[in-house]
Amino acid sequence: MRNLRLKLSFDGAAYHGWQIQSNAVTVQGTVEEAVEKIFGSHLTVYGCSRTDSGVHANEYFCNFKTEKSAIPAENAVKALNGILPPDIAVLQCDEEDPEFHSRYDCKSKEYIYKIWNSSIKNPFFANRAYQYKYTLDEVNLNEAAKSYIGTYDWSAFCASGSSVKSTVRTVINAEVLRQGDFVIFKFEADGFLYNMVRIMAGTLIYVNEGKIDKSSIKDIILSGDRDNAGFTAPPEGLYLNRVEY
């Protein structure tokens, strides 16, 4: 039994997230179709993270197991890229231990939230960044973001509908930086809840707008009340940026 791990990058604008659905086009479904054509049978591809509709990935890992195919891992990259659509790319393929699982063996994930911060919209980033016309104070927001670091119950930053057993997560890093007209929110944690990153981003935007005081972020976390946090920022600004194993 071979266990192959793929490193992907994808533009999620045309997809209803990672997880396969019977009535929608998803990244997982598209990758599984390509894997079936190359490896000769239908194989379940396990992803490192669920992503929402319209969310992107600079780095995403998934794995699948096969008994029939002897295709070398390095050849699989070229073969899969020859079938996959232009908005999904296989960057690397590696042989892993039989027990390896892309999701459960993950130590941490880093997401970035990308904002086009200009009074003039950018048509080239219509589906690839949140376009926000009011000035963002990245220095003040970077200070506010540090309040996210630590181990907490993140119920206040979780959308309804989540079925996880525990809402406790450890945020390892949180920062805000500017790159020209882009402002980037960066969050790394041992795991994230449903819509957690987008709510963290929306809360920082509310801090910028004076709707939330930056000194109250810790209190919002400890309250466990979703109504106290900011809005859920749109999906087009969100990227899974880095995964650590």
C-alpha positions as CSV (number, residue, x, y, z in Angstrom):
1,M,0.0,0.0,0.0
2,R,1.4,3.4,-1.0
3,N,0.4,6.6,0.8
4,L,1.1,9.6,-1.4
5,R,1.0,13.2,-0.1
6,L,0.3,16.0,-2.6
7,K,1.2,19.6,-2.0
8,L,-1.3,21.8,-3.8
9,S,-2.0,25.5,-4.5
10,F,-5.4,26.7,-5.7
11,D,-7.5,29.6,-6.5
12,G,-10.8,28.8,-4.7
13,A,-13.0,31.4,-6.5
14,A,-14.8,28.9,-8.6
15,Y,-15.2,26.2,-5.9
16,H,-17.6,25.6,-3.0
17,G,-14.7,24.9,-0.7
18,W,-12.5,21.8,-0.3
19,Q,-14.9,19.2,0.9
20,I,-16.7,17.1,-1.7
21,Q,-20.5,17.8,-2.2
22,S,-23.0,16.0,-4.3
23,N,-24.5,19.2,-5.9
24,A,-21.5,21.5,-6.1
25,V,-18.0,21.7,-7.6
26,T,-15.3,21.4,-4.9
27,V,-11.5,21.2,-4.8
28,Q,-11.6,17.7,-3.3
29,G,-14.0,16.5,-6.0
30,T,-11.9,17.9,-8.8
31,V,-8.6,16.5,-7.4
32,E,-10.2,13.0,-6.9
33,E,-11.4,13.0,-10.5
34,A,-7.8,13.7,-11.7
35,V,-6.4,11.1,-9.3
36,E,-8.8,8.5,-10.6
37,K,-7.8,9.1,-14.2
38,I,-4.1,8.9,-13.4
39,F,-4.1,6.0,-10.9
40,G,-6.8,3.9,-12.4
41,S,-9.4,3.7,-9.6
42,H,-11.5,6.0,-7.4
43,L,-9.5,6.9,-4.4
44,T,-10.5,9.1,-1.4
45,V,-8.2,12.1,-1.1
46,Y,-7.9,13.4,2.5
47,G,-7.3,17.1,2.9
48,C,-5.4,18.9,5.7
49,S,-8.3,21.4,6.2
50,R,-11.8,22.2,5.2
51,T,-12.0,25.5,3.4
52,D,-15.1,27.6,2.7
53,S,-16.5,28.6,-0.7
54,G,-14.2,31.1,-2.4
55,V,-11.2,30.5,-0.1
56,H,-7.8,30.0,-1.6
57,A,-4.6,28.2,-0.7
58,N,-1.0,29.1,-1.3
59,E,-0.1,25.8,0.3
60,Y,-2.4,22.9,0.9
61,F,-1.7,19.2,1.6
62,C,-3.7,16.1,0.9
63,N,-3.0,12.4,0.8
64,F,-4.4,9.2,-0.7
65,K,-3.6,5.5,-0.7
66,T,-3.2,3.2,-3.7
67,E,-2.4,-0.4,-4.1
68,K,-2.5,-0.7,-7.9
69,S,-0.3,2.1,-9.2
70,A,3.5,2.1,-9.4
71,I,3.7,5.6,-10.9
72,P,6.8,7.3,-9.4
73,A,5.9,10.2,-7.1
74,E,7.8,12.7,-9.2
75,N,5.9,11.7,-12.4
76,A,2.6,12.1,-10.6
77,V,3.1,15.9,-10.4
78,K,3.3,16.3,-14.2
79,A,0.6,13.8,-14.9
80,L,-2.0,15.4,-12.5
81,N,-1.1,18.9,-13.6
82,G,-1.9,17.8,-17.2
83,I,-5.5,17.0,-16.2
84,L,-6.3,19.5,-13.4
85,P,-7.8,22.9,-14.4
86,P,-5.6,26.0,-14.4
87,D,-6.8,27.1,-11.0
88,I,-5.4,24.0,-9.2
89,A,-1.7,23.1,-9.2
90,V,0.2,20.1,-7.8
91,L,3.5,21.5,-6.5
92,Q,4.9,18.3,-5.1
93,C,4.2,14.6,-4.5
94,D,5.9,12.5,-1.8
95,E,5.7,9.0,-0.5
96,E,4.6,8.9,3.2
97,D,4.3,6.3,6.0
98,P,1.1,4.2,5.7
99,E,-0.2,5.9,8.9
100,F,0.2,9.5,7.7
101,H,-2.9,11.6,7.5
102,S,-2.8,15.1,6.1
103,R,-5.3,16.5,8.7
104,Y,-4.6,14.6,11.9
105,D,-0.8,14.8,11.6
106,C,-0.8,18.6,11.1
107,K,1.0,20.5,13.9
108,S,-0.1,24.0,12.9
109,K,-1.6,26.1,10.1
110,E,-1.0,29.6,9.0
111,Y,-3.8,31.6,7.3
112,I,-3.5,35.1,5.8
113,Y,-6.3,37.5,5.2
114,K,-5.5,39.8,2.3
115,I,-7.1,43.2,2.0
116,W,-6.8,45.6,-0.9
117,N,-6.8,48.9,1.1
118,S,-7.4,51.7,-1.4
119,S,-10.1,54.1,-2.3
120,I,-9.9,52.8,-5.9
121,K,-10.9,49.2,-6.4
122,N,-8.7,46.7,-8.2
123,P,-10.5,44.6,-10.8
124,F,-7.7,42.0,-10.8
125,F,-8.3,41.2,-7.1
126,A,-12.1,41.1,-7.2
127,N,-12.2,37.5,-6.1
128,R,-8.8,37.3,-4.5
129,A,-8.8,40.1,-1.8
130,Y,-11.3,41.9,0.4
131,Q,-11.5,45.4,-1.1
132,Y,-11.7,47.9,1.8
133,K,-11.6,51.6,0.9
134,Y,-11.1,53.2,4.3
135,T,-7.6,53.6,5.6
136,L,-6.4,50.8,7.8
137,D,-3.9,51.6,10.6
138,E,-1.7,48.5,10.4
139,V,0.5,49.6,13.3
140,N,-2.5,49.9,15.7
141,L,-4.0,46.7,14.3
142,N,-0.8,44.8,14.8
143,E,-0.8,45.7,18.4
144,A,-4.5,44.6,18.7
145,A,-3.8,41.3,17.0
146,K,-1.3,40.3,19.7
147,S,-4.3,39.8,22.0
148,Y,-5.2,36.8,20.0
149,I,-2.1,34.9,21.0
150,G,-2.6,32.2,23.6
151,T,-4.7,29.1,24.4
152,Y,-8.4,29.9,24.8
153,D,-11.9,28.7,24.3
154,W,-12.7,30.4,20.9
155,S,-16.5,30.0,21.0
156,A,-16.9,33.7,20.5
157,F,-15.0,33.4,17.2
158,C,-16.9,30.4,15.8
159,A,-19.9,30.5,13.5
160,S,-22.9,28.5,14.3
161,G,-23.2,25.0,12.8
162,S,-19.9,23.7,14.0
163,S,-19.9,20.2,15.4
164,V,-16.4,20.1,16.9
165,K,-15.9,18.3,20.3
166,S,-13.7,21.1,21.7
167,T,-13.5,24.8,20.9
168,V,-10.1,25.3,22.6
169,R,-7.3,26.3,20.3
170,T,-3.8,27.7,20.7
171,V,-3.0,30.7,18.5
172,I,0.8,30.8,18.1
173,N,1.2,34.0,16.1
174,A,-1.0,37.0,15.0
175,E,0.2,40.0,13.2
176,V,-0.7,42.7,10.7
177,L,1.5,44.2,8.1
178,R,1.3,46.4,5.0
179,Q,2.6,45.7,1.6
180,G,1.9,48.8,-0.5
181,D,-1.9,48.9,-0.9
182,F,-2.3,45.5,0.6
183,V,-2.8,45.0,4.3
184,I,-2.2,41.4,5.4
185,F,-3.6,39.8,8.6
186,K,-1.6,36.7,9.5
187,F,-2.7,34.0,12.0
188,E,-1.0,30.8,13.0
189,A,-2.6,28.2,15.3
190,D,-2.7,24.5,16.1
191,G,-6.2,24.5,14.5
192,F,-9.0,26.8,13.7
193,L,-12.8,26.7,14.2
194,Y,-15.5,27.2,11.5
195,N,-15.0,30.8,10.2
196,M,-12.6,31.6,13.1
197,V,-10.0,33.4,10.9
198,R,-12.7,35.4,9.1
199,I,-14.2,36.5,12.4
200,M,-10.8,37.4,13.7
201,A,-10.2,39.6,10.6
202,G,-13.7,41.2,10.9
203,T,-13.0,42.0,14.6
204,L,-9.8,43.8,13.7
205,I,-11.6,45.8,11.0
206,Y,-14.2,46.8,13.7
207,V,-11.3,47.9,15.9
208,N,-10.1,50.1,13.0
209,E,-13.6,51.5,12.7
210,G,-13.8,52.3,16.4
211,K,-16.7,49.8,16.9
212,I,-14.5,47.6,19.2
213,D,-11.8,48.8,21.5
214,K,-8.6,46.9,21.0
215,S,-8.2,46.5,24.7
216,S,-11.4,44.5,24.9
217,I,-10.3,41.7,22.5
218,K,-9.3,39.4,25.4
219,D,-12.6,40.1,27.1
220,I,-14.5,39.2,23.9
221,I,-12.6,35.9,23.7
222,L,-13.3,35.1,27.4
223,S,-17.0,35.9,27.0
224,G,-17.6,33.0,24.7
225,D,-20.3,35.1,23.0
226,R,-20.2,35.3,19.2
227,D,-22.3,38.5,19.4
228,N,-19.4,40.4,21.0
229,A,-17.0,39.8,18.2
230,G,-16.8,41.5,14.8
231,F,-18.4,40.5,11.6
232,T,-17.4,37.6,9.5
233,A,-15.1,39.0,6.8
234,P,-15.8,37.9,3.2
235,P,-14.1,34.6,2.0
236,E,-12.3,36.0,-1.0
237,G,-9.5,37.5,1.2
238,L,-8.7,34.3,3.0
239,Y,-5.7,32.0,2.1
240,L,-4.4,28.9,3.7
241,N,-0.8,30.0,3.5
242,R,1.4,27.4,5.3
243,V,1.0,24.0,6.9
244,E,3.5,22.5,9.4
245,Y,4.0,18.8,10.1
